[in-house]
Amino acid sequence: MSDHERRVGVFSDIHGNYHALRAVIGSLDDHGIEEMFCCGDVVGYGAHPNECCALLRERRIPTIAGNHDHAALLRTNIGFFNDIAKAAVLWTKDTLTPENTEFLANLPLTMESGEFCFVHGSPESPDTWKYVLTLGDAKASFECFQQRFCFIGHSHQPFLIEWRDGVISCPSTPIVEIQDDSRYLINVGSVGQPRDRNPMACFVIVDQGTRRIEFHRAPYDLEAAQRAILDCGLPAQLAERLAFGA
């Protein structure tokens, strides 16, 4: 398949939510997507860090590191995390198997594949976990990658920003037509802990054959994910927020 005919699925911010990850991968399978990528934060918050790592490894899904992945390895200063996030990080660190700790330790900060590039936070500063929150952040980001499409996560807020002839715009529809003279910065939202008031797992499909970028949501067994968090003794707020997408 040529680079101009690729169909890829991209997701991010699983955060140990195995139920949501299975739903997303199942949905991508149903769409016939064979090429998948993950933009980081495999672990943190949720009750199944090992199962999430194992599924990515089993499916051989190219994955980059997120700040919570590095936090679970104590590569990031968790002093800046709030108490709930810190508790989840320390629990995750102690729960990970040696194999999955090694898996996270070997994840790159960025990845390139043809017309696609992937980074957890911002291409402007991948190693400092900078957020892309404003149009100014987005404009700076476009100056830091050369590919046609850059996929990010980190904020748990899905969005698409289009760059054409030095002008940026923000289409808000769930399906965006790919334009010949445009480049795209795409936040693929969150699989395991959405924060856009929609509790369903979020992911993106880019189909260069039909020239479409599509945002998708996948329902999953949210109550089972909540029970698992509580059964592990993790903070109850981590279970409660899943129901609100917040």
Secondary structure, DSSP 8 states (H G I E B T S, - for coil): --GGG-EEEEE---TT-HHHHHHHHHHHHHTT--EEEE-S--SSSSS-HHHHHHHHHHHT--B---HHHHHHTT-S-GGGS-HHHHHHHHHHHHHS-HHHHHHHHT--SEEEETTEEEESS-TT-GGGT----SHHHHHHHHTT--SSEEEE-SSS--EEEEEETTEEE---SSEEE--TTEEEEEE---SSS--SS--SEEEEEEETTTTEEEEEEE---HHHHHHHHHHTT--HHHHHGGGTT-
